[in-house]
Amino acid sequence: MSSLKELLAEKAALEIKIAQTRQLEIKQAISEIKTLIETYQLTRADIFPDERVRGTARKTEKVAAKYKDPASGKTWSGRGITPKWLQGKNKDDYRI
């Protein structure tokens, strides 16, 4: 019968072997996938049809401006990054 120390050593050795084998098989799988993609000229949409393709514009409606810089006339809707002309200032002073 094996002792606990021996079994733990075997387990550690197996975990290392599993990790190495996994990495090797992943590299082989990626190589096969790349070959298939090139052979059949597949696109991302072919492989992941339900995934939204990056870079496509979403249809968004414009939002009315809430803030206006009296000096430059620039406006900001209050969404996204605060513009430089409004940073560090009281937003209520610039509300339209």
Contacts in CASP RR format, 6 or more apart in sequence:
PFRMAT RR
TARGET T0000
AUTHOR 0000-0000-0000
METHOD contacts of the structure
MODEL  1
MSSLKELLAEKAALEIKIAQTRQLEIKQAISEIKTLIETYQLTRADIFPD
ERVRGTARKTEKVAAKYKDPASGKTWSGRGITPKWLQGKNKDDYRI
2 10 0 8 1.000
36 42 0 8 1.000
37 47 0 8 1.000
44 51 0 8 1.000
44 53 0 8 1.000
45 51 0 8 1.000
45 53 0 8 1.000
62 77 0 8 1.000
63 77 0 8 1.000
63 78 0 8 1.000
63 79 0 8 1.000
64 77 0 8 1.000
65 75 0 8 1.000
65 76 0 8 1.000
65 77 0 8 1.000
65 96 0 8 1.000
66 76 0 8 1.000
66 77 0 8 1.000
66 78 0 8 1.000
66 95 0 8 1.000
66 96 0 8 1.000
67 75 0 8 1.000
67 76 0 8 1.000
67 77 0 8 1.000
67 78 0 8 1.000
67 86 0 8 1.000
67 91 0 8 1.000
67 94 0 8 1.000
67 95 0 8 1.000
67 96 0 8 1.000
68 74 0 8 1.000
68 75 0 8 1.000
68 76 0 8 1.000
68 94 0 8 1.000
68 96 0 8 1.000
69 75 0 8 1.000
69 83 0 8 1.000
69 85 0 8 1.000
69 86 0 8 1.000
69 94 0 8 1.000
70 94 0 8 1.000
71 85 0 8 1.000
72 85 0 8 1.000
74 83 0 8 1.000
74 85 0 8 1.000
75 96 0 8 1.000
76 82 0 8 1.000
76 83 0 8 1.000
76 86 0 8 1.000
86 94 0 8 1.000
END
